[in-house]
Amino acid sequence: MSWLRALKETARSGLTVERRRLAPVVAARGALGLALVLGFSLALFGPAVAAASAFGAFQAAIATFQRSWRPRPTLALASGGSLAVSTFLGYLTGTHTVLFLALLVLWTFLSGLAWAAGPTAGIIASSNVAIMLVTVTLPTSVATAAGHAAMIFAGGVVQAALVVLLPVRPWGAQRDALADALAAEADYARRLRHDPVAPFDPVPLMTARSAAAVTPRQARRRPAELHGPRRLAERIRPVLASLADPAVGAPAEGPQRDRVRELLAAAGEILDAAARAIRHGEPVRLPPAAVAALRTPDTGSILSDRSHRAALRLSALLGDVVDTADPRTETTERRTETGQPGARPGAGPAPGGSPGPPEATVLPERPTPRSRPTLVRLAPLVLAKMRAEVRPGSAILRHAIRVSAVAAAGYLLGLVLPFGHGYWAPMASVMVMRPDFSQTYSRSVARFGGTLVGVGLASAVVQTAHPGTYLSAALAVLCAFGMYLLMRTGYAVSQVCVAAYVVFLLGMEGSGVSQTVRDRVLLTLLGGLLAMLSYAVYPAWETPRLRGRLADWLAASGRYAAAVAARYAAPEGPGSPDVREALLSARAARVAWHDALGRAGHEPVRHRGLSHAAAEGAGHALAEFGRAAMLLEAHLPERGAPPLPAAAGLAEALREATERGAKAVRERGEPVWDDLRETVAAWDTEVTDPLLRKAGRLLVDALDDLSAALADA
C-alpha cells in the first residue's frame, strides 16, 4: 500500500464515529470517578496532588474500556497500582537526569515486552510510561512522592468502586461474545443456502472461547445461560457444512436440496433467536415457522440416509442450544413469539413416527468452566511470556528496543530544544508505537492531527479566558468524558480530547501555561517522526514472514485432518479431545495468517514474500483443505463402532505430507503430494463409504491447489 493511500485510510477511519460503538453511560461513570478524585484532591491537597491523582483515575477508567474478559474492577486496580509504582519511581529519580533516563529506558523496554501478554497489558504499560513523563514534571519532593503515588492508586480504587456500585450491563462483554458466535453460525447457515461451500470465519467462535474462561470467583457468579451454548455452536458448524455440501450430502438441485435449504433457514432463525436472548438476558422466543420446519415429519422420506441423520443431529443440537440459552429454569415452559406454549426444536417424534435420537430429548450436561488464572497467578505466566520473546527474530523484542530507544531520544531532545516541557515528544512516541507498522503509522498520523486541534483549542481557551483552578478541572473532566465516549471509535477525534485534557489539567496548577501551541505541536510532531523513523531504521516487517505463517497453517491443518482420520481407525465418538485440540490449533494458525496478511498489505515495502494473488490462492486452498477435514469430523463414528484400519494409514500420510509441505513452503519451494496421492488412491479401493472416499479426494485436490498457487508465485 502506498503512503498516500495509507494516509487517506487513516484519516477516514480516525474521523469516523460509529454510534453503535458509543457507550455514553460507561463514559459518564468514568468521568464521574475522575471528577470525584479531582474535586476531593483539590479541596484537601491542592492542584499539584490533584493533577497527579487525576491521572490515576483517568488511566484506571481507560483500563476498564479495554477488550479484556477480566472483571472491570480488577483492571482498574491493576492500572492504578502499576501507575502508582511507576510514578513513584519516576519521582525519586526525576531530579537526576541520568537516573531518570535509565529508569525511562528500562520501563519502556519492559512496557514493550508487556505486549507479549496481550494488547490490554501492552496498552496499560505504555500508558503508565507516558503518564509518568507528565506527572514527574509537577513540583514535589521525595517526601511527598509516596503521597502522590498513594493518591494515584486511590484514583484506581475509586474507579473500581464505581464499577461495583454502578454496574452497567454486567457480563455484557461475555454475552456479546457468545451472541456474536451464535449469530455468526446463523449467518453461516443462511449463506449455505445459496453457496453450499461458503467459507466460515472462526474468529467469533475463538472470541467466545476466550470469553468463556473465568476466574474461580467469576465461575460462582456467571449466569447459567453463558455456560453451554458455545460448545454446542462448535458442534453445529460441521453438521451445517455436511448437510449443505453436495459432495457428501443432498444433490445440488431437486427436492432434497429444497428441503436442505428449508432446514438451513430454520436453523439460522433459531440461532438468531438464541443469540438475541443471550445478548439481552431474556427468554428465548422461537419463531413458530422455524420450529415447524425442523419438525416436518416427511424429512426422512425426502432426504437420503446420511443427510437425514445430519438433519436429526442438527435438530437435536439446536434444541440443546435453546435450552441452555434460556435464562429460566430447565422445566419452564417454552413460548414462541406469539406467546403460546411451544416445543424445543429437537423435541417430538422423528420423521416416520420413530422416536427421535437420544440427544434430542436429554439436556446437555453442564460443562466444567474454562479456568482463567487470578492476577497473582498470572504474574509468573506473564514473565515467562516476556522472557520467551527475548530471542532473535521476535517482533515483540524489536518493538521493545524501538520504543525504549525512541523514548530516550525524545526525552533528550526535549531537554536540548528551547521549548520547555519536552515530555510531549517522548509521550507522543510511547502512546503511538505498536509492535506492527500499520498501527504505529495510523496512530502517529491520527495523534498528530488530534493533538494539533486539541492543543490549539485548549491553549486558546487558557490564554484568552484564563480559567481558574476549578474551572480548569471541570473542563478537564469534560474532555475526559469525550475521550471515554470516543475510545472505541474515531481515534483521531478522541486524541483531540486527550490533548485538551492534559492542557487543562496542568493548567490548574499553572504548569505549562507559558508553553505556546506551536511548542506543543512541534514536540508532538517530533515524537511521531521519531516513532516512524525507528521503524525505518529497525523494522519488523510482516511481508517476508508470510511464507512462515502459511507453513504454520498448513502444518496445523494437517495435524487436524490426521487427528480426524485417526478417529475412524479408533472410534471415540464426536467429542474426541485430540481432534478438538488440533482444531483449535488450526484455527489459531489460520487467524495468525489472516492477521499477518492484513498487516503486510499496509507495509510500504517491496514484495519479498508472496504476491497478492499467490497469497489469496494459497489461503483459499488451505481453507478448502480444512473444510474437507471438517466434513469428515461431522460424521465421526460413535464410540464402540467398528474401526476402519485403512484410516490409520491415511492419518499418518496426512501428517507426514503436510509436515514436508510446510518445510518446502518455508524454504520457498513447491510442495509435492505424490505419497499422499498414492495413499488416497489405495483408500478409494479399500473404503466403500462414498463420503469417506470423496473427502479423501477433496483433501488431495486442496493441496494440489495450494501447490499451484505457490507455483504461480
C-alpha positions, 0 to 999 in steps of 0.5 A: 500500500502506498503512503498516500493511500495509507494516509487517506485510510487513516484519516477516514477511519480516525474521523469516523464515529460509529454510534453503535460503538458509543457507550455514553453511560460507561463514559459518564461513570468514568468521568464521574470517578475522575471528577470525584478524585479531582474535586476531593484532591483539590479541596484537601491537597491542592492542584499539584496532588490533584493533577497527579491523582487525576491521572490515576483515575483517568488511566484506571477508567481507560483500563476498564474500556479495554477488550479484556474478559477480566472483571472491570474492577480488577483492571482498574486496580491493576492500572492504578497500582502499576501507575502508582509504582511507576510514578513513584519511581519516576519521582525519586529519580526525576531530579537526576537526569541520568537516573531518570533516563535509565529508569525511562529506558528500562520501563519502556523496554519492559512496557514493550515486552508487556505486549507479549501478554496481550494488547490490554497489558501492552496498552496499560504499560505504555500508558503508565510510561507516558503518564509518568513523563507528565506527572514527574514534571509537577513540583514535589519532593521525595517526601511527598512522592509516596503521597502522590503515588498513594493518591494515584492508586486511590484514583484506581480504587475509586474507579473500581468502586464505581464499577461495583456500585454502578454496574452497567450491563454486567457480563455484557462483554461475555454475552456479546461474545457468545451472541456474536458466535451464535449469530455468526453460525446463523449467518453461516447457515443462511449463506449455505443456502445459496453457496453450499461451500461458503467459507466460515470465519472462526474468529467469533467462535475463538472470541467466545472461547476466550470469553468463556474462561473465568476466574474461580470467583467469576465461575460462582457468579456467571449466569447459567445461560453463558455456560453451554451454548458455545460448545454446542455452536462448535458442534453445529458448524460441521453438521451445517457444512455436511448437510449443505455440501453436495459432495457428501450430502443432498444433490445440488438441485431437486427436492432434497436440496429444497428441503436442505435449504428449508432446514438451513433457514430454520436453523439460522432463525433459531440461532438468531433467536438464541443469540438475541436472548443471550445478548439481552438476558431474556427468554428465548422466543422461537419463531413458530415457522422455524420450529415447524420446519425442523419438525416436518415429519416427511424429512426422512422420506425426502432426504437420503440416509446420511443427510437425514441423520445430519438433519436429526443431529442438527435438530437435536443440537439446536434444541440443546442450544435453546435450552441452555440459552434460556435464562429460566429454569430447565422445566419452564415452559417454552413460548414462541413469539406469539406467546403460546406454549411451544416445543424445543426444536429437537423435541417430538417424534422423528420423521416416520413416527420413530422416536427421535435420537437420544440427544434430542430429548436429554439436556446437555450436561453442564460443562466444567468452566474454562479456568482463567488464572487470578492476577497473582497467578498470572504474574509468573505466566506473564514473565515467562511470556516476556522472557520467551520473546527475548530471542532473535527474530521476535517482533515483540523484542524489536518493538521493545528496543524501538520504543525504549530507544525512541523514548530516550531520544525524545526525552533528550531532545526535549531537554536540548530544544528551547521549548520547555516541557519536552515530555510531549515528544517522548509521550507522543512516541510511547502512546503511538508505537505498536509492535506492527507498522500499520498501527504505529503509522495510523496512530502517529498520523491520527495523534498528530492531527488530534493533538494539533486541534486539541492543543490549539483549542485548549491553549486558546481557551487558557490564554484568552479566558484564563480559567481558574483552578476549578474551572480548569478541572471541570473542563478537564473532566469534560474532555475526559468524558469525550475521550471515554465516549470516543475510545472505541471509535474515531481515534483521531477525534478522541486524541483531540480530547486527550490533548485538551485534557492534559492542557487543562489539567496542568493548567490548574496548577499553572504548569505549562501555561507559558508553553505556546501551541506551536511548542506543543505541536512541534514536540508532538510532531517530533515524537511521531517522526521519531516513532516512524523513523525507528521503524525505518531504521529497525523494522519488523516487517510482516511481508517476508514472514508470510511464507512462515505463517502459511507453513504454520497453517498448513502444518496445523491443518494437517495435524487436524485432518490426521487427528480426524482420520485417526478417529475412524481407525479408533472410534471415540465418538464426536467429542474426541479431545485430540481432534478438538485440540488440533482444531483449535490449533488450526484455527489459531494458525489460520487467524495468525495468517489472516492477521499477518496478511492484513498487516503486510498489505499496509507495509510500504515495502517491496514484495519479498514474500508472496504476491497478492494473488499467490497469497489469496490462492494459497489461503483459499486452498488451505481453507478448502483443505480444512473444510474437507477435514471438517466434513469428515469430523461431522460424521465421526463414528460413535464410540464402540463402532467398528474401526476402519484400519485403512484410516490409520494409514491415511492419518499418518500420510496426512501428517507426514505430507503436510509436515514436508509441505510446510518445510518446502513452503518455508524454504520457498519451494513447491510442495509435492503430494505424490505419497499422499496421492498414492495413499488416497488412491489405495483408500478409494479401493479399500473404503466403500463409504462414498463420503469417506472416499470423496473427502479423501479426494477433496483433501488431495485436490486442496493441496494440489491447489495450494501447490499451484498457487505457490507455483504461480508465485 
